Amino acid sequence: MLQINNLCKQYPGNEHFALKNIELTINAGEIISLVGSSGSGKSTLMKLVYGILDADTGTITFNEKPVYGPSVKLLPGEREMKFVQQDFNLNPYARVVDNIAPMLPNTDLDYKQARIHEVLELLNILDLKDKPAVNLSGGQQQRVAIARALASNPKLLLLDEPFSNLDVMLKSHLKRDLQRLAEKTGISILLVTHEPLDALSLSSRIVIMQEGAIIQHGTPKEVYNHPSSAYVARLFGGVNILDAADFNAAFGYAINPTKKVVIHTHDLHLSDQTGAPAKVVKVEYNGSYEALVLEVNGSMRKLQTLNYLLGAYKKDEYCRLVVKQFTEVDG
Ligand SMILES: Nc1ncnc2c1ncn2[C@@H]1O[C@H](COP(=O)(O)OP(=O)(O)OP(=O)(O)O)[C@@H](O)[C@H]1O
């Protein structure tokens, strides 16, 4: 439904390419998250997909028709594609319903009322319908902006940082709503998030960008469990990244010393009997678990793990560490 081939973009006056040879296909009903460090090209890709920017080379095809940039098509966007940007673009003094109404034609007023009701219900904001947008919180405005984008039944929804204004509860509600929406209506969603952990629980696939290129692309489990580089592992956090030489010395392996080793904190287990000797240097209380920082084999190399037996390990005590699973990556 959306096909991107060999897309390249360089901004005038910028010596680096903002996008390099991007290849991506999005199928109906998929939720694809773009993840990557600041400046990796996520927003540029969204803008090209929506037709706000011209590509230097390459093609974007939406429902078998080419997407053109402003040099060909002055008014951006396709009828069946909607882009919710971070400024929401709402009329602050209009009521929520009046923000949504202009997205629908007046040819069938009964349908129009019913559809407004339906999208408000989908986003769980029916109770806000008569409030002016200016009186809503950032998170509520975000939902109104999404409801507005959905009103005309688009086939592709582009969301720029949809979780940035939401607290933990609202975020998990919105994630569930988006998944329900994709399942129920077959709409595809392409979103940018600065929180890769949000992408894990929500996406069908995650696209990881670095310096304008897609460097890894897969299901949440694939990219989390098998990061292709230390950069990818770091994006998701909760990892120890060691030089292979340090890892070999501490745990008795023989990994090629030019490599790095990624160990998720939950794959590093505490033990009293077997494993590499370690000294607890910090215990950080986190409610249901403690984050422990440990020095392994007396070296200054510090590792982090999670301990659910609260209080079982104290600062300056010794224990042992067992690695349950690790991934070798290029340095
Ligand atoms: N209008 C512009 N003119 C020149 N260079 C730009 C422009 N917009 C973006 N860039 C450059 O293009 C590259 C990609 O930027 P882009 O905004 O797409 O990254 P991003 O991944 O969305 O970043 P962020 O997460 O910070 O929003 C960066 O090097 C950036 O400096």
The ligand as a Gaussian input file, in Angstrom:
#p B3LYP/6-31G(d) Opt

LIG

0 1
 N       15.512000      22.332000       6.867000
 C       16.702000      21.740000       6.962000
 N       17.808000      22.272000       6.393000
 C       19.005000      21.665000       6.461000
 N       19.227000      20.496000       7.090000
 C       18.155000      19.920000       7.706000
 C       16.845000      20.496000       7.675000
 N       16.010000      19.693000       8.345000
 C       16.740000      18.653000       8.780000
 N       18.021000      18.782000       8.407000
 C       19.122000      17.824000       8.670000
 O       18.754000      16.569000       8.135000
 C       19.127000      15.513000       9.014000
 C       17.898000      14.704000       9.406000
 O       17.043000      15.536000      10.164000
 P       15.619000      15.039000      10.689000
 O       14.929000      16.226000      11.278000
 O       14.934000      14.306000       9.609000
 O       16.065000      14.011000      11.818000
 P       15.167000      13.370000      12.995000
 O       15.619000      11.957000      13.109000
 O       13.726000      13.598000      12.726000
 O       15.636000      14.202000      14.241000
 P       14.836000      14.557000      15.606000
 O       14.633000      13.236000      16.298000
 O       15.774000      15.459000      16.328000
 O       13.531000      15.214000      15.214000
 C       19.839000      16.181000      10.184000
 O       21.233000      16.150000       9.930000
 C       19.331000      17.605000      10.152000
 O       20.295000      18.496000      10.644000

